[in-house]
Each structure stands twice: as C-alpha cells, then as structure tokens.
Amino acid sequence: MVYTRFLTYKLHSDARPRYGVLFSSEYTIDLEKLVTLELMNEYDISPDNASELASAILSPSSRRVVERLKFIRELIDKGLKKYSSLRIEELKELGLVQSLNELKFLPPIFDPGKIIGIGQNYEEYRLMLKYPKPEVPLFFFKPASTLIGHRDYVIIPRGGRWPGTMSRIVFHEYELALVIGRRARFIDKSKALDYVFGFTIFSDITAHDIEMIQPGYVLYQQRAKAFDTFSPMGPWIVTVDEFTRNGIDPHNLKILRRRNSVVEGESNTRNMTFKIGEILEFLSEIMTLEPGDIISLGSPPAGPLEGLQPGDTIEAEIEYIGTLVNYVK
C-alpha cells in the first residue's frame, strides 16, 4: 500500500465522517474524492454513479471501512501515485485535498466493536502503583463513548448524585495502540502483525483517585477509565505495512508525554512487559478480534501527580507516528 497515514475527520460544512490519507504536514487527500475520480478515469463510470459507489464503500462506519480498504487498495495506490506529483493548487482545483487546519479530527476509529486496554504493561508503572506482577496480560474494556480525536477536549469529571463520579486527580496515560485489520481467533504470536491494520496513539485518561479507592480492584479501575472523553486517539493510523516496509520495530519506539509544552514522562515501547504477539495470542484465545477493534498496549508512569488542570494542553508523542494533542477543561 502507498497510503500510510489514515485519518478520519469532519468538515464544518458536512456532518458525515470522511476518510483521508495524510498528504503533507498541512493537507490530507480525501479518499472519497480520490476513489470517485479513479472510478471515472479507470473504469469510465459516470460521475454520479462513481460518487455514489465511492460514498457507499467509504460508509459512515469506520470499522467497516478498515475491512473494505483492502479491496480498493489497488485503486487508492494508483490514484495516490498519479496525483502525488501535482502541486497543491492543482489538487485543490480537483477537490482532492483538505487543509488540516480546516477540519475536525475524529478518532481514526470512532465506532469500534471493542476498546481493550492492557494494564500494568510497563514494569516501572506497576512498581509505582505497587501492584503485583501479572502472570498474563491484564486487560479492561473502555466504552466507545470515551473516544475523542486530536485537538479535542478532555473533560474532568465533576460528579453528580452518586459518590465516586467526580475526580480531583486525573492522570494522563500515554500509549501505543493497534487497530485490528482482520477477523481473528487463536492467533499464533509469530504471525500477530498479519492481523494488524496499523498503529496509532492512545491517551488512556484515568481518574486516579477513583482507581486508588481500592488499589488493584478491577471495578474501581474500570470506573476510573470509563468517563466520556477519557480516550483521546489519533491523530491518524500508520498502516502496518509502512512499519514492515521500512524496518520499523513497534517494540522500539520512543514515547513521551508533555503538559503545557513541558516533558513530564518518557520511555520506550521496548519496556513493555508483554509484547504485541503475546497480547494478541492471549486475547484471541478468549475472544474473537474484529476489524476496527482497538487495543491499547499500556502506559509508562502516568501523571501529573497533582492531576490534570482545566486549561492544560496535553501531548502524547510516539516516534514515527506523531503527536496527539488534547486540551483539558
């Protein structure tokens, strides 16, 4: 595949989710427009019919699009090669590009069947939290309603009628995440990457004071991570073939978090206790993994110790993928 950075967004004039491929640091190529042009040019399909077909393929469901991309891969690759040599002005005339500053980023996958978080997967964070060392990967689920995109707002829980629904200490956990690309059961760990669509950045926001009401107790941990806006994701997905083609090891990526432009934590994905193959092999012995499922692979020590504050800007950066920026209110 030529396309390597897949993103999902909305235009202010259009409420529908749209899908794109990062073209430069400032622009994305709109996949629906690209596929429409290629259907017209390569298969002599009428403009209206080509537009309807492209819209149907690139449906409002992001998890379905992940599964469908492999069937139109050749069409997309051919189009990207054809148009990549054109100037931005020419691409604008064709309606192919959109400025990143003029769109609203969505989570690259906004309607997953499952969001699975791997807990205690960095030894230094496990020791900080004083949890026992796990014998197998520990996991929990997060609701899809927690998902937000790049440059969106994390909202600190302020409580309601029930106890334990407000937080004074919200942590930012910064994580490498993968997106499943093929339906999978009983994966062999040596072939795990065959089932991965790509990698992205995931901020597992956690109400740490709720989590520590009873340390290690899964019900409090689950609640601490389930609040709306507690799963920033993006800005895009780097497809797995880009990693393999360029010899990039997902187990050797620098990872850091910033708050208000100050680095407050850093590590490397080589410090993960359980590696990707082990995690996918283990999970697939328990459940069927579906295209679009998100698996976030755990965080180094999180923070800040005093908790995120309204007005903070937080960043999670992972080498080779990019930087996920969010605001706190």
C-alpha positions, 0 to 999 in steps of 0.5 A: 500500500502507498497510503500510510497515514489514515485519518478520519475527520469532519468538515464544518460544512458536512456532518458525515465522517470522511476518510483521508490519507495524510498528504503533507504536514498541512493537507490530507487527500480525501479518499472519497474524492480520490476513489470517485475520480479513479472510478471515472478515469479507470473504469469510465463510470459516470460521475454520479454513479462513481460518487455514489459507489465511492460514498457507499464503500467509504460508509459512515462506519469506520470499522467497516471501512478498515475491512473494505480498504483492502479491496480498493487498495489497488485503486487508492495506490494508483490514484495516490501515485498519479496525483502525488506529483501535482502541486497543491493548487492543482489538487485543490482545483480537483477537490482532492485535498483538505487543509488540516487546519480546516477540519475536525479530527475524529478518532481514526476509529470512532465506532469500534466493536471493542476498546481493550486496554492492557494494564500494568504493561510497563514494569516501572508503572506497576512498581509505582502503583505497587501492584503485583506482577501479572502472570498474563496480560491484564486487560479492561474494556473502555466504552466507545463513548470515551473516544475523542480525536486530536485537538479535542477536549478532555473533560474532568469529571465533576460528579453528580448524585452518586459518590465516586463520579467526580475526580480531583486527580486525573492522570494522563496515560500515554500509549501505543495502540493497534487497530485490528485489520482482520477477523481473528481467533487463536492467533499464533504470536509469530504471525500477530502483525498479519492481523494488524491494520496499523498503529496509532496513539492512545491517551488512556485518561484515568481518574486516579483517585477513583482507581486508588479507592481500592488499589488493584480492584478491577471495578474501581479501575474500570470506573476510573477509565470509563468517563466520556472523553477519557480516550483521546486517539489519533491523530491518524493510523500508520498502516502496518505495512509502512512499519514492515516496509521500512524496518520499523520495530513497534517494540522500539519506539520512543514515547513521551508525554508533555503538559503545557509544552513541558516533558513530564514522562518518557520511555520506550515501547521496548519496556513493555512487559508483554509484547504485541504477539503475546497480547494478541495470542492471549486475547484471541484465545478468549475472544474473537478480534474484529476489524476496527477493534482497538487495543491499547498496549499500556502506559509508562508512569502516568501523571501529573501527580497533582492531576490534570488542570482545566486549561492544560494542553496535553501531548502524547508523542510516539516516534514515527507516528506523531503527536496527539494533542488534547486540551483539558477543561 
